[in-house]
Amino acid sequence: MSHTNHVVVTSLSPGSSSGLPLYLGDALRAFATVEHASPPGSPLRRLAQAIATFHPNRKRWRDALERESEHRIASWERFSRALQRDERVTGAGVVLQVGLHFDSFPSSGESLRLIYLHGTLSMILRSRYDCSMWCPPMHEVPRWIKAECAVLRKADRIYIGSAFLRDELADRYGVERDKIVLAGTGCPTLPDVSISARSVGQHREGMTFLFVGKDFERKGGEVLLTAFERVGGHRPGTRLRIVGPRAVGRRLPPGVELVGPVADRAAMSALFAEADVFVMPSLHDSFGFVFLEAMHFGLPCIGTDIFAIPDIIRRGETGLIVEPGNAAELASAMIWMLENPEPARKMGLEGKKRVARDFRWSDVAAAVARDLPAAGSPGKAAQSAQDAAGAT
């Protein structure tokens, strides 16, 4: 298939944000030729930053290194300069920027400038959870917000993954609502495995709750362990499997299994298939792709009432929503799943249908493609000149 459009997808790296730039780029290949561009890394700079931020606590070191390497205004400016000088970007007919950690739009040229977003710094600042890992130093916050506003103004169109972000952009950044398109998002792909043997607690004792989250504290892991102490004895055989962290910093309650990191995607699929309920009571999560993965495997979900999560989990239809940080409410939701296995099973089946229907990368790409120039049409700058001539 030949295409008249060439789209350059810019991001911190193609694999960032759970591989979102790669998924979106692959889906766009049905409508255009696609190329990825990211700011070049510097091993020496990374090493210097690692030395400068060293801390014996691994999490604190990682958080400090993250702040220093990506969430400083100097990093924003360095990433922006590198991309704006990249020949792939300067020669592109269409630049699709994924995220707001840089400005990849050249100051001159006639490229169509598009942005795809799941979050902003304003969301981090309003979070009830300490999101210092992704937040620049407080004295740099005004400059970072100003930089986000500037790149949003440059964009011809802004695509968002969930509805809540429309008000965030309009009310906090002054973005014109007619520039914002709710394009939705797609489900990350995992190998399918048989789930026909799942009983949802009907043919064996208890249930298996599954948690997946490397950043255990931010994903509400501590709250979950407190809640499970109330749930574990409610029905014999009930267990909780924790995937992601190597350690949780406390003694595990009876019935809790720490699986640790799982890199193999087939093994991850098997864990979803063996579970009955997915639970992740995040304290901060701009989206939550793992809920889509769980729903793909037919799991009812328990999540929190923050940002995009209520857009993903339909309360009472595909799962339950609880207040972040509320262990008592979370325990009640988990006990409800134990006591209502058949409604829980139906929630899981409805969630599986919803993911297949409403979370498809092909639909996201189609929303973007509607704004791409048609064959034989002038570029953006040429079109602007024609419009101006017509006006006179």
TASUL-V840999 format. One record per run of one state. SS is the DSSP state (H for helix, E for strand, - for the rest). FROM is the first residue (numbers start at 1). TO is the last residue. Records with the same first field share a line. If there is no record, write none. Layout:
SS = FROM-TO ; FROM-TO
This chain:
- = 1-5 ; 12-15 ; 29-32 ; 39-42 ; 53-57 ; 71-72 ; 85-86 ; 91-93 ; 99-111 ; 118-120 ; 127-131 ; 135-137 ; 155-156 ; 161-163 ; 174-176 ; 183-207 ; 214-220 ; 232-238 ; 245-255 ; 261-264 ; 275-276 ; 280-288 ; 297-299 ; 305-308 ; 313-314 ; 316-318 ; 323-326 ; 340-340 ; 359-360 ; 370-379 ; 392-392
E = 6-11 ; 33-38 ; 94-98 ; 112-117 ; 157-160 ; 180-182 ; 208-213 ; 239-244 ; 256-260 ; 277-279 ; 300-304 ; 315-315 ; 319-322
H = 16-28 ; 43-52 ; 58-70 ; 73-84 ; 87-90 ; 121-126 ; 132-134 ; 138-154 ; 164-173 ; 177-179 ; 221-231 ; 265-274 ; 289-296 ; 309-312 ; 327-339 ; 341-358 ; 361-369 ; 380-391
